[in-house]
Amino acid sequence: MRHPIYRVCSFRIVGDYMLSVTFDDGTEQIIDFRPVLAGKLFGPLRDLTLFNQVQVDREVHTLVWPNGADFDPATLHDWPDHADALAAVARKWKRQSA
């Protein structure tokens, strides 16, 4: 089975915790990250100031944040296929930290 490789080319902030992400195949995803911002790595991104410091890492071609958080570009590309599962994991992390 072949796993497609995607690269993030650019992004723009379209709302609080929402990014429009453009990929090397010309597709675009508008992603609301709020449901997945939990746990030790992604939880700090609930600070909007930190979240808005997102950049495209030109070496690995994905979104990265100053605290080391990132997502696989394939996950970002196919976000609708992964969003529910990622949100479920985030809810589990929130329960465990409460």
C-alpha positions in Angstrom: 0.0 0.0 0.0 1.3 3.4 -1.0 1.0 6.3 1.5 0.7 9.6 -0.4 3.1 12.3 0.7 1.8 15.8 0.9 3.5 19.1 1.7 2.1 22.2 3.2 2.8 25.1 1.0 1.1 27.9 2.9 -1.5 28.8 5.4 -3.6 31.8 6.5 -5.4 32.4 9.7 -9.1 32.6 9.0 -10.4 32.7 12.6 -9.6 31.9 16.2 -7.8 28.5 16.0 -8.8 28.1 12.4 -6.3 27.9 9.5 -6.8 27.6 5.8 -3.9 25.3 4.7 -2.8 24.9 1.1 -1.0 21.8 -0.1 1.4 21.0 -3.0 -1.3 19.2 -4.9 -3.3 22.4 -5.1 -5.9 21.4 -2.5 -6.9 23.4 0.5 -8.4 22.5 3.9 -10.0 24.9 6.4 -9.2 23.4 9.8 -10.7 24.3 13.1 -8.1 23.0 15.6 -10.1 23.8 18.7 -11.4 20.2 19.2 -7.9 18.8 19.3 -6.1 21.3 21.5 -5.6 19.2 24.6 -2.7 17.3 26.2 0.8 18.3 27.0 1.8 19.1 23.4 -1.4 20.6 21.9 -3.0 21.9 25.1 -0.7 25.0 25.3 -2.0 26.0 21.8 -5.3 27.0 23.5 -3.3 30.2 24.2 -4.3 32.1 21.0 -1.1 34.1 21.1 0.9 30.9 20.9 -1.4 29.3 18.4 -1.0 32.3 16.1 2.8 31.8 16.0 2.3 28.9 13.6 4.8 28.6 10.8 5.4 26.4 7.8 8.6 24.3 8.4 10.3 24.5 5.0 12.3 21.3 5.8 9.5 19.0 6.7 6.7 20.9 4.9 4.2 21.0 7.7 2.7 23.4 10.3 4.8 23.8 13.4 4.5 25.8 16.6 7.2 27.2 18.9 6.4 24.6 21.6 7.3 21.8 19.2 3.7 20.9 18.2 3.1 19.8 14.7 0.9 17.5 12.6 1.7 15.1 9.8 1.0 16.9 6.5 -1.1 13.8 5.4 -3.3 14.2 8.5 -3.8 17.9 7.7 -4.5 17.1 4.0 -7.1 14.6 4.9 -8.4 16.4 8.0 -12.1 15.5 7.6 -11.1 11.8 7.7 -9.2 12.2 11.0 -10.9 15.1 12.8 -13.4 12.9 14.8 -10.7 10.5 16.0 -8.3 13.3 17.0 -11.0 15.1 18.9 -11.9 11.8 20.7 -8.3 11.5 21.8 -8.2 15.1 22.9 -11.3 14.6 25.0 -9.7 11.5 26.6 -6.6 13.7 27.4 -8.8 16.3 29.0 -10.6 13.8 31.2 -7.2 12.3 32.3 -5.8 15.7 33.3 -9.0 16.8 35.2 
